[in-house]
Amino acid sequence: MNLQTIIEKKIVDQLSPQFLNVENESSQHAVPKDSETHFKVTVVSDAFHDMRLLQRHRLINQLLSEELSGPVHALALHTCTPEEWSKRNGLVRDSAQCLGQSK
């Protein structure tokens, strides 16, 4: 099972998201071909109600602690409740460039 699939499974199992997109952005950075080091994760879940942004990110980081302590170098998180997602019209910002490792 590849790392992207593992990330997706962990989030689905714990947060039952209404929407989930895990995008491997490693190819945009100075890493070997087919790397799984940089991910953009968009999660829309009722589990985020009454949670501040920092709490949401800590929750995801905790769920993915094993991956973050090893192969994952960067994780761009976009976490929303269904209502927030609707207000954004399903749009998220582009990930920041990885300083020092950009192509």
C-alpha positions as a printed NumPy array, in Angstrom:
array([[  0.   ,   0.   ,   0.   ],
       [  1.448,   3.386,  -0.962],
       [  1.765,   6.252,   1.497],
       [ -1.028,   8.301,  -0.06 ],
       [ -3.454,   5.405,   0.431],
       [ -2.333,   4.964,   4.051],
       [ -2.957,   8.674,   4.739],
       [ -6.39 ,   8.485,   3.124],
       [ -7.349,   5.376,   5.11 ],
       [ -6.286,   6.823,   8.461],
       [ -8.256,  10.018,   7.889],
       [-11.355,   8.211,   6.621],
       [-11.297,   5.736,   9.517],
       [-10.999,   8.449,  12.168],
       [-12.893,  11.442,  10.76 ],
       [-15.506,  10.058,   8.339],
       [-15.015,  13.035,   6.034],
       [-17.692,  14.3  ,   3.665],
       [-14.84 ,  15.224,   1.333],
       [-11.199,  14.154,   1.288],
       [ -8.478,  14.9  ,  -1.205],
       [ -4.91 ,  13.76 ,  -0.617],
       [ -2.595,  15.05 ,  -3.301],
       [  1.019,  13.959,  -3.611],
       [  2.908,  17.16 ,  -4.452],
       [  6.349,  15.601,  -4.211],
       [  7.008,  15.998,  -7.934],
       [  6.989,  19.782,  -7.438],
       [ 10.068,  19.53 ,  -5.21 ],
       [ 13.69 ,  18.44 ,  -5.489],
       [ 13.146,  14.805,  -4.523],
       [ 13.675,  11.528,  -6.378],
       [ 11.047,  10.49 ,  -8.911],
       [  8.005,   8.726,  -7.394],
       [  8.73 ,  10.106,  -3.91 ],
       [  5.995,  10.429,  -1.325],
       [  7.321,  13.267,   0.808],
       [  5.05 ,  16.27 ,   0.206],
       [  1.266,  16.109,   0.485],
       [ -1.64 ,  18.515,   0.285],
       [ -4.573,  17.24 ,   2.335],
       [ -8.062,  18.718,   2.187],
       [-10.499,  17.312,   4.756],
       [-14.134,  18.33 ,   5.217],
       [-15.629,  16.752,   8.305],
       [-18.28 ,  17.317,  10.954],
       [-15.589,  16.257,  13.436],
       [-14.114,  19.764,  13.099],
       [-17.15 ,  21.533,  14.576],
       [-16.177,  23.604,  17.631],
       [-12.475,  23.103,  16.892],
       [-10.063,  25.903,  16.118],
       [ -7.767,  25.598,  13.129],
       [ -4.776,  24.699,  15.305],
       [ -6.767,  21.926,  17.009],
       [ -7.777,  20.512,  13.635],
       [ -4.196,  20.486,  12.411],
       [ -2.962,  18.898,  15.627],
       [ -5.571,  16.181,  15.23 ],
       [ -4.439,  15.374,  11.681],
       [ -0.772,  15.532,  12.722],
       [ -1.523,  13.098,  15.547],
       [ -3.332,  10.721,  13.179],
       [ -0.337,  10.821,  10.831],
       [  2.414,  10.955,  13.458],
       [  4.11 ,   7.819,  12.144],
       [  4.233,   9.163,   8.594],
       [  5.38 ,  12.611,   9.764],
       [  8.223,  11.083,  11.774],
       [  9.521,   9.302,   8.7  ],
       [  8.863,   9.701,   5.021],
       [  6.6  ,  12.781,   4.995],
       [  8.568,  16.031,   4.859],
       [  5.697,  18.48 ,   4.293],
       [  1.966,  18.368,   4.877],
       [ -0.234,  21.235,   3.672],
       [ -3.521,  20.959,   5.568],
       [ -6.88 ,  22.439,   4.627],
       [ -9.476,  21.481,   7.23 ],
       [-13.102,  22.602,   7.077],
       [-16.519,  21.859,   8.426],
       [-19.127,  21.217,   5.725],
       [-20.496,  24.749,   6.241],
       [-17.036,  26.337,   5.857],
       [-16.415,  24.24 ,   2.749],
       [-19.671,  25.445,   1.245],
       [-18.738,  29.096,   1.92 ],
       [-15.39 ,  28.514,   0.176],
       [-17.176,  26.979,  -2.813],
       [-14.86 ,  23.985,  -2.505],
       [-11.719,  26.038,  -3.134],
       [ -8.377,  25.775,  -1.324],
       [ -5.179,  27.742,  -1.699],
       [ -2.115,  26.432,  -3.459],
       [  0.545,  24.92 ,  -1.214],
       [  3.526,  27.042,  -0.239],
       [  6.827,  26.349,  -1.935],
       [  9.257,  24.205,   0.046],
       [ 12.152,  26.572,   0.725],
       [ 15.543,  25.105,   0.013],
       [ 14.094,  22.077,  -1.767],
       [ 12.124,  23.702,  -4.59 ],
       [ 12.842,  22.84 ,  -8.18 ]])
